[in-house]
């Protein structure tokens, strides 16, 4: 998955994703959407994203990263 943060782009391997959850609070202040998702990886990196089509994004994320489906946090953003 490619995450774009301004001019910076990060490649996040799907198998490195450990959870996806709804983001709120001061951490999400830099993203102007009200529907934000925080992605955490095995190396403890965190990415804050605001996909245009959240339901479609979550369906694709579940398809590419099935290891997060059993996590309670993943269910909280659906």
Residue frames relative to the residue before (quaternion, step in Angstrom):
aa qw qx qy qz dx dy dz
X 1.0000 0.0000 0.0000 0.0000 0.00 0.00 0.00
X 0.2467 -0.7503 0.5956 0.1464 3.58 -1.02 0.81
X 0.1284 -0.7769 0.6150 0.0420 3.55 -0.80 1.09
X 0.1656 -0.7930 0.5820 0.0700 3.56 -0.75 1.08
X 0.0126 -0.7680 0.6394 -0.0349 3.53 -0.86 1.07
X 0.7808 -0.1581 0.0598 0.6015 3.55 0.05 1.29
X 0.8020 -0.2028 0.1836 0.5311 3.57 -0.74 -1.07
X 0.6233 0.5565 -0.3313 0.4381 3.57 1.23 -0.32
X 0.1000 -0.7798 0.6166 0.0425 3.56 -0.98 0.90
X 0.1243 -0.7831 0.6074 0.0494 3.54 -0.99 0.91
X 0.2921 -0.7221 0.6002 0.1818 3.53 -1.06 0.80
X 0.0676 -0.7939 0.6042 -0.0108 3.57 -0.64 1.16
X 0.3193 -0.7529 0.5388 0.2023 3.60 -0.44 1.15
X 0.5381 -0.6429 0.4360 0.3272 3.59 -0.90 0.88
X 0.6817 0.4950 -0.3081 0.4420 3.60 0.95 -0.77
X 0.6262 0.5268 -0.3377 0.4650 3.61 1.27 -0.13
X 0.5479 0.6162 -0.4016 0.3985 3.60 1.22 -0.20
X 0.1577 -0.8117 0.5583 0.0675 3.57 -0.77 1.05
X 0.8081 -0.0779 0.0138 0.5837 3.61 1.14 -0.39
X 0.1345 -0.7316 0.6624 0.0891 3.48 -1.37 0.44
X 0.1016 0.8123 -0.5652 0.1023 3.57 -0.72 1.03
X 0.6193 -0.5209 0.4269 0.4036 3.52 -1.28 0.39
X 0.2237 -0.7842 0.5684 0.1086 3.57 -0.96 0.87
X 0.1043 0.7671 -0.6291 0.0707 3.52 -1.05 0.82
X 0.6509 0.5310 -0.3757 0.3914 3.56 -1.27 0.06
X 0.7884 -0.3595 0.2313 0.4422 3.54 -1.32 -0.20
X 0.5487 0.6175 -0.3991 0.3979 3.61 1.14 -0.51
X 0.7488 0.4119 -0.2161 0.4721 3.56 1.00 -0.78
X 0.3451 0.7883 -0.4625 0.2136 3.59 1.25 0.15
X 0.6819 0.5152 -0.2977 0.4254 3.62 1.05 -0.64
X 0.6751 0.4366 -0.2887 0.5198 3.58 1.24 -0.20
X 0.3588 -0.8031 0.4475 0.1615 3.56 -0.68 1.11
X 0.5370 0.6067 -0.4111 0.4179 3.60 1.24 0.08
X 0.4221 -0.6815 0.5259 0.2844 3.57 -1.19 0.45
X 0.7003 0.3911 -0.2550 0.5400 3.60 1.26 -0.19
X 0.1143 0.8173 -0.5454 0.1465 3.53 0.22 1.34
X 0.1767 -0.7595 0.6188 0.0953 3.54 -1.22 0.58
X 0.2180 -0.7482 0.6129 0.1302 3.53 -1.02 0.87
X 0.1650 -0.7703 0.6132 0.0582 3.55 -0.85 1.08
X 0.0930 -0.7846 0.6114 0.0447 3.59 -0.85 0.96
X 0.2272 -0.7928 0.5577 0.0944 3.56 -1.02 0.89
X 0.7177 -0.4666 0.3171 0.4082 3.55 -1.32 0.26
X 0.6990 0.4327 -0.2807 0.4954 3.62 1.10 -0.50
X 0.5538 -0.6510 0.3451 0.3879 3.59 1.33 0.42
X 0.3955 0.6801 -0.5124 0.3442 3.60 1.16 0.44
X 0.1438 -0.7751 0.6105 0.0767 3.55 -1.16 0.65
X 0.1064 -0.7809 0.6153 0.0199 3.51 -1.01 0.94
X 0.2059 -0.7642 0.6022 0.1047 3.54 -0.87 0.97
X 0.0259 0.8192 -0.5689 0.0675 3.56 -0.61 1.13
X 0.1590 -0.7548 0.6290 0.0965 3.52 -1.29 0.44
X 0.1221 -0.8262 0.5464 0.0624 3.59 0.22 1.23
X 0.5525 -0.6283 0.4393 0.3270 3.57 -1.05 0.78
X 0.7707 0.1851 -0.0908 0.6030 3.56 1.02 -0.84
X 0.2224 -0.8444 0.4730 0.1170 3.54 0.28 1.32
X 0.6602 0.5081 -0.3233 0.4488 3.63 0.85 -0.88
X 0.6614 0.4922 -0.3045 0.4770 3.58 0.96 -0.85
X 0.6290 0.5366 -0.3301 0.4555 3.58 0.99 -0.83
X 0.6823 0.4924 -0.2921 0.4545 3.59 0.86 -0.96
X 0.6274 0.5228 -0.3349 0.4700 3.58 1.04 -0.72
X 0.6693 0.4832 -0.2934 0.4822 3.60 0.95 -0.85
X 0.6317 0.5268 -0.3331 0.4610 3.58 1.00 -0.79
X 0.6551 0.5054 -0.3092 0.4689 3.59 0.95 -0.84
X 0.6484 0.5198 -0.3143 0.4588 3.57 1.05 -0.73
X 0.7492 0.4019 -0.2089 0.4832 3.58 0.95 -0.90
X 0.7837 0.2137 -0.1097 0.5729 3.60 1.15 -0.55
X 0.0375 -0.8581 0.5119 0.0146 3.61 0.61 1.11
X 0.5326 0.6462 -0.4058 0.3662 3.61 1.19 -0.35
X 0.6825 0.4846 -0.3052 0.4540 3.64 1.13 -0.39
X 0.4779 0.7088 -0.4293 0.2915 3.60 1.20 -0.23
X 0.6953 0.4755 -0.2827 0.4589 3.61 1.00 -0.68
X 0.5522 0.6236 -0.3861 0.3963 3.57 1.27 -0.19
X 0.5006 -0.6719 0.4510 0.3074 3.61 -0.85 0.91
X 0.6185 0.5706 -0.3508 0.4108 3.60 1.05 -0.69
X 0.6165 0.5532 -0.3587 0.4304 3.58 1.03 -0.73
X 0.6676 0.5178 -0.3017 0.4418 3.57 0.95 -0.84
X 0.6267 0.5781 -0.3444 0.3930 3.58 1.11 -0.56
X 0.6904 0.4716 -0.2984 0.4602 3.60 1.14 -0.37
X 0.5595 0.6190 -0.3928 0.3867 3.58 1.21 -0.26
